[in-house]
Amino acid sequence: MNLTVNGVDTAIGSGPLTSLLDVLREELGITSPKAGCEQGGCGACTVLVDGEARRSCLTPVASVDGAAIRTVEGLGTPENMSPVQQAFTHHYAAQCGFCTSGMMMAAQAYIDGGGIDDPKAIQEALGGHVCRCTGYVKIIDAVAAAARGDSFDLTVTAAGAAMTNLGGVA
């Protein structure tokens, strides 16, 4: 079997019923998709398969033979972050970070599909993605900003400079 993972053609040695999550993490060393519930309910393992958000824990690798798989590692680099990554950083849309890659991939699929900065539509697009830390407000703000095409100076954040625990000066 063959996959194109983050733009790189890759031959897969795992068995056909191995989950895409296990292939990505164990065979290819791509760790952004997380093994959360492993039942498709939390969204932490979400990746893009031919541009569509999919739960990699429920996806047998044989069902995506020949597909283009995109993970957070394929969105951007620390030096050249994608708009979604920039928005999540600017808006402090991550706390522990466990759900973040799945949220980002769902957000990317939403935006690529023509999604706009409507909070209700964003909530619908992120439905089934569980975050136990943030309360979702900052995540929705980040997705809305990315959908609008906002740009950011990542040396300045939405939290403001007065927050001393974030490096600001009181």
The 8 nearest C-alpha neighbors of each residue, nearest first, counted from 0:
[[1, 11, 64, 10, 2, 61, 65, 12],
 [0, 2, 10, 65, 64, 9, 11, 3],
 [3, 1, 65, 9, 66, 8, 4, 64],
 [2, 4, 8, 67, 7, 6, 9, 68],
 [3, 5, 68, 7, 6, 69, 2, 67],
 [6, 4, 73, 69, 7, 68, 3, 70],
 [5, 7, 4, 3, 8, 67, 73, 69],
 [8, 6, 3, 4, 5, 9, 2, 67],
 [9, 7, 3, 2, 4, 6, 10, 1],
 [8, 10, 2, 1, 3, 7, 11, 4],
 [9, 11, 1, 0, 2, 12, 8, 3],
 [12, 10, 0, 1, 13, 9, 2, 22],
 [11, 13, 10, 14, 0, 26, 22, 15],
 [14, 12, 11, 17, 15, 22, 26, 60],
 [13, 15, 17, 16, 12, 60, 61, 11],
 [14, 16, 61, 17, 60, 59, 13, 62],
 [17, 15, 59, 14, 18, 60, 61, 13],
 [18, 16, 14, 59, 15, 60, 13, 19],
 [19, 17, 59, 20, 21, 58, 56, 60],
 [18, 20, 60, 22, 55, 21, 58, 59],
 [21, 19, 55, 56, 18, 23, 22, 24],
 [20, 22, 24, 18, 25, 23, 19, 17],
 [23, 21, 26, 19, 20, 25, 24, 27],
 [24, 22, 27, 20, 29, 21, 26, 25],
 [23, 25, 28, 29, 21, 30, 22, 27],
 [26, 24, 21, 22, 28, 27, 23, 29],
 [25, 27, 22, 28, 23, 24, 21, 13],
 [26, 28, 23, 29, 24, 25, 22, 11],
 [29, 27, 24, 25, 26, 30, 23, 22],
 [30, 28, 24, 23, 27, 31, 32, 72],
 [29, 31, 24, 32, 28, 33, 23, 25],
 [30, 32, 100, 33, 29, 71, 70, 72],
 [33, 31, 44, 30, 43, 45, 100, 101],
 [32, 34, 44, 43, 35, 31, 30, 97],
 [35, 33, 37, 44, 36, 43, 32, 56],
 [36, 34, 37, 33, 43, 41, 44, 42],
 [35, 37, 38, 41, 34, 40, 39, 43],
 [38, 36, 56, 35, 39, 34, 57, 40],
 [39, 37, 36, 40, 57, 56, 41, 35],
 [40, 38, 37, 54, 41, 57, 42, 56],
 [39, 41, 38, 42, 127, 36, 128, 37],
 [40, 42, 129, 128, 43, 39, 127, 36],
 [41, 43, 128, 45, 44, 101, 40, 127],
 [44, 42, 101, 98, 33, 41, 45, 35],
 [43, 45, 32, 33, 42, 55, 54, 101],
 [46, 44, 101, 54, 53, 42, 43, 55],
 [47, 45, 70, 53, 52, 104, 69, 55],
 [46, 48, 52, 51, 69, 50, 68, 53],
 [49, 47, 68, 51, 50, 67, 52, 53],
 [48, 50, 67, 51, 66, 47, 68, 69],
 [51, 49, 47, 48, 108, 52, 69, 67],
 [50, 52, 47, 48, 49, 108, 53, 46],
 [51, 53, 47, 46, 105, 108, 45, 48],
 [54, 52, 45, 46, 55, 47, 51, 48],
 [53, 55, 45, 56, 44, 57, 39, 42],
 [54, 56, 20, 19, 58, 57, 44, 45],
 [57, 55, 20, 37, 54, 18, 58, 19],
 [58, 56, 55, 54, 39, 18, 59, 38],
 [57, 59, 55, 18, 19, 56, 60, 54],
 [60, 58, 18, 16, 61, 17, 62, 19],
 [59, 61, 19, 62, 63, 18, 15, 17],
 [62, 60, 15, 64, 59, 63, 16, 0],
 [63, 61, 60, 59, 64, 58, 15, 16],
 [62, 64, 66, 61, 60, 65, 59, 2],
 [65, 63, 61, 0, 66, 1, 62, 2],
 [66, 64, 2, 1, 63, 67, 3, 0],
 [67, 65, 63, 2, 64, 49, 68, 3],
 [66, 68, 3, 49, 48, 4, 2, 69],
 [69, 67, 4, 48, 47, 3, 5, 66],
 [68, 70, 5, 47, 73, 4, 46, 67],
 [69, 71, 72, 73, 46, 5, 47, 68],
 [72, 70, 74, 73, 100, 31, 104, 69],
 [71, 73, 70, 74, 75, 5, 76, 31],
 [72, 74, 5, 71, 70, 69, 75, 6],
 [75, 73, 71, 72, 81, 70, 80, 76],
 [76, 74, 80, 81, 79, 73, 72, 77],
 [75, 77, 79, 80, 78, 72, 74, 81],
 [78, 76, 79, 80, 75, 84, 81, 85],
 [77, 79, 76, 80, 75, 81, 85, 153],
 [80, 78, 76, 77, 75, 81, 85, 74],
 [81, 79, 75, 76, 84, 77, 85, 78],
 [80, 82, 75, 84, 83, 74, 85, 79],
 [81, 83, 85, 84, 145, 86, 80, 148],
 [84, 82, 86, 145, 85, 81, 87, 103],
 [85, 83, 81, 87, 86, 82, 80, 88],
 [86, 84, 82, 88, 83, 87, 80, 89],
 [85, 87, 141, 89, 83, 88, 84, 145],
 [88, 86, 92, 84, 141, 90, 85, 89],
 [87, 89, 85, 91, 86, 90, 84, 92],
 [90, 88, 156, 86, 87, 91, 157, 85],
 [89, 91, 92, 87, 157, 88, 141, 137],
 [92, 90, 88, 93, 89, 87, 137, 94],
 [91, 93, 138, 87, 137, 90, 88, 141],
 [94, 92, 96, 91, 99, 95, 133, 87],
 [93, 95, 96, 132, 133, 92, 91, 97],
 [94, 96, 97, 93, 132, 98, 99, 133],
 [97, 95, 99, 93, 94, 98, 100, 92],
 [96, 98, 99, 95, 43, 33, 100, 130],
 [99, 97, 43, 96, 101, 100, 130, 102],
 [100, 98, 96, 102, 101, 97, 103, 93],
 [99, 101, 103, 102, 98, 31, 71, 104],
 [102, 100, 45, 43, 104, 103, 99, 98],
 [101, 103, 99, 105, 100, 104, 106, 98],
 [104, 102, 106, 100, 101, 105, 99, 107],
 [103, 105, 107, 101, 106, 102, 46, 100],
 [106, 104, 108, 102, 107, 103, 52, 109],
 [107, 105, 103, 109, 104, 108, 102, 142],
 [106, 108, 104, 110, 109, 105, 111, 103],
 [109, 107, 111, 105, 106, 110, 52, 112],
 [110, 108, 106, 114, 112, 107, 111, 105],
 [109, 111, 114, 107, 113, 112, 108, 146],
 [112, 110, 108, 113, 109, 107, 114, 50],
 [113, 111, 109, 110, 114, 108, 107, 50],
 [114, 112, 110, 111, 115, 109, 146, 108],
 [115, 113, 110, 109, 112, 146, 111, 116],
 [114, 116, 146, 117, 113, 147, 143, 110],
 [115, 117, 143, 146, 147, 118, 144, 114],
 [116, 118, 120, 115, 119, 121, 143, 114],
 [119, 117, 121, 120, 122, 116, 139, 143],
 [120, 118, 122, 121, 117, 123, 124, 116],
 [119, 121, 123, 117, 122, 118, 124, 114],
 [122, 120, 124, 118, 123, 119, 125, 117],
 [123, 121, 119, 125, 120, 124, 126, 118],
 [122, 124, 126, 120, 121, 125, 119, 118],
 [125, 123, 121, 122, 126, 120, 109, 105],
 [126, 124, 122, 123, 128, 121, 127, 105],
 [127, 125, 123, 128, 124, 122, 129, 121],
 [126, 128, 41, 40, 129, 42, 125, 39],
 [129, 127, 42, 41, 126, 125, 102, 130],
 [128, 130, 41, 127, 131, 42, 98, 43],
 [131, 129, 132, 98, 133, 128, 135, 134],
 [130, 132, 133, 129, 134, 98, 95, 135],
 [133, 131, 130, 134, 94, 95, 93, 135],
 [132, 134, 135, 131, 130, 94, 93, 92],
 [133, 135, 136, 132, 130, 131, 137, 138],
 [134, 136, 138, 133, 137, 139, 130, 92],
 [137, 135, 139, 138, 134, 140, 133, 92],
 [138, 136, 92, 140, 139, 135, 90, 141],
 [137, 139, 92, 135, 141, 140, 136, 142],
 [138, 140, 142, 136, 141, 137, 143, 135],
 [141, 139, 137, 143, 138, 142, 144, 136],
 [140, 142, 86, 138, 144, 87, 139, 143],
 [141, 143, 145, 139, 144, 140, 146, 106],
 [144, 142, 116, 146, 140, 141, 145, 139],
 [145, 143, 141, 147, 149, 142, 146, 140],
 [146, 144, 148, 142, 147, 83, 143, 82],
 [145, 147, 143, 115, 148, 144, 116, 110],
 [148, 146, 144, 145, 149, 116, 143, 115],
 [147, 149, 145, 146, 144, 150, 82, 143],
 [150, 148, 144, 147, 145, 151, 146, 86],
 [151, 149, 148, 152, 82, 85, 86, 145],
 [152, 150, 153, 149, 85, 89, 86, 155],
 [151, 153, 154, 155, 150, 156, 89, 85],
 [152, 154, 155, 151, 89, 156, 85, 88],
 [153, 155, 152, 156, 151, 89, 160, 88],
 [156, 154, 153, 152, 157, 159, 160, 89],
 [155, 157, 89, 158, 159, 153, 154, 90],
 [156, 158, 90, 159, 89, 155, 91, 160],
 [159, 157, 156, 160, 162, 90, 91, 161],
 [160, 158, 157, 161, 156, 162, 155, 167],
 [159, 161, 167, 162, 168, 158, 163, 155],
 [162, 160, 167, 169, 159, 168, 163, 158],
 [163, 161, 167, 160, 165, 164, 159, 166],
 [162, 164, 167, 166, 165, 168, 161, 169],
 [163, 165, 162, 166, 167, 161, 168, 169],
 [166, 164, 163, 162, 167, 160, 158, 161],
 [165, 167, 163, 164, 168, 162, 160, 161],
 [168, 166, 160, 163, 161, 162, 165, 169],
 [167, 169, 163, 161, 160, 166, 162, 165],
 [168, 161, 163, 167, 162, 160, 166, 164]]
